[in-house]
C-alpha cells in the first residue's frame, strides 16, 4: 500500500501523479523509441499499425469517451484526412505542411458537420454518422477526378526534415514518424483533460443540463469536440493511407467505423489508455487468430481452411463478453486489479459499482 | 406504365424495409433501445426457413415450416433478451447499441458457418406465378409481400393501442420505474417484445428470401431499414412502414432517372436531410423536450 502525500496544489493539476508514474511512462516511451532495434520488420509493421489505430482511437475517444457523443462514422474522417493529405502532397506541398493541414481541414469539416448533428442525441447521432460514413464511401467513388475512385491512389514516399520515409523502404523511420504523432496527440490529450475545455467535455457527457447550469456552452463544446476529434482522426487517416501504400473507397468502409467504435469500447471508454489497449486488441487479433488456427489444425489434424468472417465473429463475441462482464473495458479491469494491489487487504467488491439509471422516454414528455 | 411497374416493385421492396423497420420500432417503442442486429435477425429468419423448407436441407412443406421458423425466431428473440439484453438492464442506450452491433457480427458469422456464403432462394409455393392486372404484370410474391406487410403493420398498430399488453409495453418504455410501480412486469414485457421482434424479422426474412435471394451479408440491408425507421420517426409503427415505402420507391426511380452512382446514395441522402431538418422523423411523436 502506497500513499502519495500532497504537499502542493500543483500536484492535483500535474499530468502525472508522482515521480514513480512519470518514470514508468518515460521507460515505456524509451522502449517504444528503441523498438526498431528490438523487433523484426514484420512485428515493427504490426506495431506501427497498432499505433495508427490508437491515434484514430484517441480521436474517437475525445468525442465518444469524453463528450459522450457516439459516432459510427469516423471512417469518413479517416478517409477525409487520408485523401486531403495525398491530394495536398500531389499538388506539390511538402509533407510537413500537408500533414498538419490535412488534419486541420478534416477538423473543420467535422465541426461543420457537427452543427446539424448537434440537434441529435444518442441513437440518432449514431445513425446520422453511420449514414455519413456510407455516403462518403460513395462520394469517393463519384469524385474520382480527385480521389481516383474505385481504382484508388498510391501514397508517395514522404519527406520529413530531408529524410525520405517510406513504409516498406524505411520501416523504422516510418515507425518513428507514427510514434511521434502518437506521442504529440497523447500529450495534447492529457493536457486537454486538465484544461477547462476538457472538463467541459466531461461535464457535457455526464449531464448536459447540469453542464449548462454550470455555464458550459453545450453547443460550442460539442462542436469543438467534434472538430478536435475529427482532426486527430484525420491525422490517423493520413498515416493509415501512407501505411497501406495504396487505398481506395473500400479502405475506409463503414465496417472500419464500427470497428473503431468497438475498439475503444473494448479498450475502455473515457480513458486515454483505453484507445491504446483497444488498438492492441484490434491490431493483434488477426495474427493471434491465424496462429491459433494453425495450432488447432495441427492438434486436431484439420486442414487450415480459411473460415470467412471468423475474425469478425470472434471480435463480436469478445465485445459482447466485455460489455456484459466489464463495461469499462480493459482499462477498467486494469484499474480494479491495480487498486486491489494498492489497497491490498482493504479492497472491497463494490468499490467500482455503478449506479443504474432507469429509463425514461425522450419521445413523450 | 413503365413507371407503374417501377412503383410496384419499389413498393414490394419498401415493404421488406418497412418490416425490418417495424422490428426496430417495436423494440424502440417498448425498451427505448435500438436493435442494430435487426437486419441480421431478418437474415437469420430467412435462413432458418430455407433450412426447414428447401429440398437440399430438410424439405418440409412450406406451410409447416412457416410456423416452426416463426416460433424458432420468436424463441431466439426471447432468449436473447433473457440471457444477454437483460443483463444490461439499467445501462446506457449506447451500450445496448454497441452490444447489438456485436451481436450482428456474431449472427452473420454463425449463419455463414451453417449455411455457407452463397446466395440462396426460398422455395415457396408462390414462386414464379404472376398476376396480370390490367396490363400490369406483377409477381405473386410482390403482391403477397405488400398484403402481408400491410396486414402485419395494421395488426401491430392495433395491438399497441388497444390491448392491455400493448399498453403495458408503451408504459414500460415511457418510464420504467413508474411502470414498475403500476405493477407492469417490465422485464417480462421486454422479453415478449423481443420475441415479437424476432417473429416480425422472420416474416421479413421469408418475404425477402422468397422475392430474391439471401446471403449472410443481407443483414447489412438493415442500414436502409434504419433510413426507413428514421424517416418514419422512430416511435411510430405506421411511420416505419411509410418510411420503408418511401425508401423502397425512391430506389428504383433514382436508379432510372439519376445517373448511375448517384442513385444508390439517394436513401442515405434523404436520411441525412430528414435528420437535419426533422430530427424526429416525418411522423413524429415528440413534443418539445423540457428539461
Interface residues (C-beta under 8 A of the other chain):
Chain A: X70 X116 X119 X120 X122 X123 X124 X126 X127 X128 X130 X131 X132 X134 X135 X138 X139 X141 X142 X209 X254 X258 X261 X262 X265 X307 X308 X309 X310 X312 X313 X314 X315 X316 X317 X319 X320 X323 X324 X327 X356 X357 X358 X359 X360 X361 X362 X363 X364 X365
Chain B: X31 X32 X34 X84 X87 X88 X89 X90 X91 X92 X93 X94 X95 X97 X98 X99 X101 X102 X103 X104 X105 X106 X108 X109 X110 X112 X113 X117 X173 X174 X175 X176 X177 X216 X223 X226 X227 X230 X234 X235 X261 X262 X264 X265 X268 X269 X271 X272 X275 X276 X279 X280 X285 X286 X287 X289 X290 X291
